[in-house]
Each structure stands twice: as C-alpha cells, then as structure tokens.
Amino acid sequence: MTSPTSPSEPLHDLPGSSTDAGTGPVVAELVEALFDDAGPLGAHRDHRAAWYGETVGCLLVEASNTESTTEDLISRDHALPVLLAGRDRQQVRAARDLLAEDDRVELVGVRLPLPQVGALAAAHLLAALDFTVPAWIELSPASGWADVVRVLAGDGAESLTLLLDDASPIEAARLLRAVIDHDLAFRLGGADLPVITPDGAASPSGGRRYGVLNVLCAVRAALNGAESPALAAILAEPDSAPLTSALRRMSEADAAVARGFCTAVQVDDVAAMVAQWVRRGLLTPEP
C-alpha cells in the first residue's frame, strides 16, 4: 500500500507543511504536559525529574491498580496528577475515594467507557456521573458516535478520550472533524501509540494506529478549516517531513489553541516517545 501523499509533496491543507522538515525544536506550548503516562509510578517519577519533565502530564492509573499504586507512593510525592481509568463505575468510585484521602496525589479526572454507543447511553452515563472531577468519555469511530458527540457537546461539562485504533483514516477524520466542530476537548488514547502513523494498513479494514504527530497536525489543519478527506490524508501520512515542518512553524498561539482541543496523548513509554521527538529535532535535550 502506498502513502496517500508522496514523500516529495507537502500536505497542502496543513499550514506550514513542506518537503523540508526544517530544524529546531517546536514551541514549548505544543508539548507542555502532552504525555499522559501509562507506565509504572516509579518510572513516572523519574520522567518528571528528567530534562523533559515539562512534557509529562498525568499518571494514568487503572482503578484495579489503585491500591498497589498508593502503596508505591513515597513521602516526597506531592499532588502528583492522576487520571483514573476503569470500566466499572463502582470500582472507579472506590478508587476515587482511596485517592481522595492521600495528599500525595491529585485526582484530575476519570476516564470511562460508554456501556454502548448512542445518544441514550451517553445521556444515561452523564446523568449517573458523580465524580466531582472532569470525566473523559471513551469514544471510537463506531456506529452511533455522532449522537454521542452531540449529547456531550450539549452537556458542556465532560470531554472525550478518542480511541482511533483500527479505524480507517476517513472514519477517524470524520470523528475528529465533528469533535472540533462541536468544540469538545479530547485526550488521545490507545496502547503503544507511534510517533508517526506507520506506512500501510494494520487490518483488512484499512485501520491502523495513528501517530501522535499526525493527530496534532490534523487538529491544526481542522482548526484551519480542513475537511475530512484532507484530515484523513494527514492522519495516514507516514513521512516525517510534511508533519514536522508544520509543527515547527506553529506559533505559541497556534500551539495553545491546538492543545486546547488535543489536551494530552496516552504514552506507554514516555522516554521512548521523547527519544523519537529528539531524533527528529523537535525536542532538544538540556545539557
């Protein structure tokens, strides 16, 4: 399968895209607290203390692992931001109560799935929420997602965790376009997200794992008015230069607006993700 855009061509609907990747790091506003860390607490603590610590966001904790996580906390941990995830709301509530008693952590949100996709399921979930912290509702490009987006936008209090894995580029693009049109913030979820979308399809349906740089660029293009076909090409782009050139040309204001929509991305290995950004010159290690 060939790339949707030749390596010798820029992505014309992406502002700043060029065949020349450019040089130098991106603005700090693009990467500050970008990486939700799905790794262990000990490694998370090391990431926060490293030179790239400002790129590290929340520690993603599964509700079923909350007790073991609290046992691993140490005295110098203070108000460590935690995003709590779980499929069982009762279990999440119990985990929330446990974390609320510990000033070494700060619960900044909960991440929950929809029992089923559709307007009614979304409305029932919103009515049942009582977590006193923001909820990030998991949503993939499955049938019925448009109703969920509409209900959440009408509620105005909750946000989304987008799970784009195994969706075709156009399906993922349509969901992203609708989320931005409805002014909804989102986190990008999914296991082992790549820095750039791999070349070729990952499944017979044409779905794949979408790269972090691709999603950030697609958000930038969508905010500039690009429609779903153009966003699909950006999401599927496997070549670095058309993406990194655009990211390098984003101003502080552009980056802040883009991050107002894509607030964070799930990362299983923060150090490995950072190394990929460094290899492309998008981040510069401090001496």
N, C-alpha and C positions, 0 to 999 in steps of 0.2 A: 504493500500500500504506500503510495507516495504522499508526501506532505501536501496539505491543501495550499500552501504558499511556497513558491520556490525559495531556496536559501538566498537567491540573488535579488529578491524583491522585498520591499518593506510591506508592512501591514498598513494599507492606506487609510483605514478607518481608525487607526490608533495614533493619536497625536505624538509626534516626536519619533515615530518608528523609522528606522533607517537600516540599510545594509551594513553600515558602520556601527559596530557595537558601542563605540565610544570608550572613554576611560574615566576613571574616578568613581568614588562612591556615590550612592543615592543620598538624598536628604534624610536627615535623622527622623523627620516626621513620618516617613514611609515605613520605618522598621521599628519604631519605638513600641515595645510590648506587643510585637506582632506574633510571637510564637507561643501558643498555648502548649505547655509541656506535658505530654502524656507519658513521660518516663518516671522513674522512681524518685522519691523525695531526696535521697542523698545526692543523686546526680543533679536534680533541680537546684539544690542549694549551691552546688559547685558552679552551675551555669550562671546563677545570679551574681556570683562573686567574680566571674571571669570578665575579660575586657568587653565582651559582647553582652554583658548583663542587662543593658537597657533594652535589648531586643526581646528579652524573656518576659512573657506575660504570666498568665495564671498557671498553677499546677492543676492539671486535670485529674481528679480523684474519682474513681468508681465508688459508688455508695457501698458496695460489698467489701471494699478495701479500706473503708474509713477508719475502722478501729486499729488496724495494723499501721496505717499512716500516722495516726496520732501517737502511737507507741514509738514511732521513729523520730518524732519531733524532739528538738533539743532546746535548752534554755535560751540560746541566742536567737532562736527563731522568733520573729515578732511580726504579727499582722501579715503573714505570708498569704498572698491572694490565692484562693482556691475556687475552682469551678467544679461543682459536684455533679456527677452524671450517674444515671441509673434508669433502668427500665420499669422498676416497681416504685410507684409513688410513696407507698408506705415505708419502704426501705430508705428512700431518699429523705423522707421526713425524719426518720430515726437518725440518719447520718447527719442531717442538718442540725438536729438538737445536740448531737455529740460535739460537733464542731463549734456550735454557738457558745459552748462552755469553756472554750480554750482560746485565750487571747494571743496565742502564738500563730493563729491562722485568722484570716478574714474571708468569710464566705461572700463571694462577689456575684454568684449566680448559680442556677441549677440548669442542667441540660436534660431534657426529657423527650422521649419519642411520642408520636401520636399513636393511640391504640389502633386507629385505622385512618386512612386519608379521606378527607372530605370536610365540608363545612360543618356538619353536625358534630363530628368527632372533635373538630377544633373548638367549636363553641363550648362543648361539654368540658373539654380539658381546661379551657380558660376559666370557666365557672368554678372548677374544682381547685384551682391553684391557690395556695395559701402560704407561700414560702417566704414572703416579706423581702425577697431579693429577686432580681430580674430572672425570668425564665427564658431559656433559649430552646425553642421547639425544633426538633429534628425534622427535616423535610428533604425528600428526594424528588426527582422528576417523575414520580409515579402518577398514575391517573388520579385526578382529583386535586392536584396540588394548587391549581388556580383558585379553587374555593378556599383553601387554607390560607393562601396569601391574602385574599380579600378579607377574611374574618380577622386575621391578625392585624391587618392594616386598620380595620375599623375599630379594633380594641385599643390599639395605640400604646399598650403597656409592655408588650412582650416582643421578643426578637426571634431570629431563626438560626439554626445550625444547618447549613446546607451540606448534604451528602450527595455529591455528584458522581461518585464511583459507579462505573458500569452504565452510565447514561451516554447516549450518543452526543456528539458535540452540539447538534441543533437542539436536542432536548435540554441539555444543560444550559445552553444560551437562552432559550425561551424562559426558563425559570429565573435565571439571573436578570434578564431584562425586566421581568414582571416585579421581582423583588425591588429593584431600583425604582421602577415606575411608581411603586406603592410606598416608597420612602422607608423601607424596612432595613434595619441593620442586621448583619449576619456574621456568624463565625463559619469558617470552612472546616468541616470535619472530615474524617476518613482516616484509615490506617495507612501509615507509611507513605504519606503524600510525597511525590517527587518535586524537585525544584522546578523542572520544566516537563511538560507533557511528553511522554515517550512517543517515538515515531511508531505508527501502526496501531491497529485496534487491539484491545486487550480481550475482546469477546466477540462471538459471532454477530452480536447486535451492533457492533461498532463502538461500544462503550469502552472507557479507559479511565485511568486515574489522571486527574488534571493537575498540572503543575501550579505551584504557588505563584510563580512569576506570571504564568498565563492568566490566573484568576485576577491578580492585581491589575494586569494590563486590560483585561476585559472590563473590569469595573471602571477604569479610567476611560475606556472607549465608550462605554454605555453612558457615562456622565456627559460625554461629548456628543451624544445623540446617535451613536451607532445602533443599528437594529440587529435582530437575532442572527441573520446569516453572517454578518461581519463578526459578531461576537463568537460565533461557532468557529470561525477560522482562527481567531485569536486563541481561543481555548485549546484548539487542536494543534497549534503551531509547535513543532518540535525543535526549531532552530533558535539559538540563543540571541543572535544579533538583533532581529526585529523587536524583541521584547526588552532586552537590556538597554538598547538605545532609547526607547521610550521612557523607561523607568528613570534613566539618568537625566532626562530632560524635564522631569516633573518638578515643578516648583514646590516650595514649602506649602503654599496654599493648596495647590493641586493635590499633593500627597495627603494633606489633612482632610480634604473633602473625600478622597477615595477611602481613607481609613475610617471615616465616619460611617461608611457602609460596610466595608470588609474590616471588621474590628480586630480579628485575630484568625490564625490558621493553626490547626492541630498539627503538632510535630512530635514524632515518636523519639527522635534522636536530635536534640537541639544542636549539639556540637557538629554533627554531620551535616545538618542543614546549613548552619553558619559557614562551614568549610566550603560548601558549594557556592554560597554567595561570595566568599572571599576569592575563590578560584576565578570567578567572573569579574572580580574587581568591584563588586557592588558594595562590599564592606571592606574596611581597611583595618587590620589588626593594630591595636595600640602597642607601642614598644614596651 
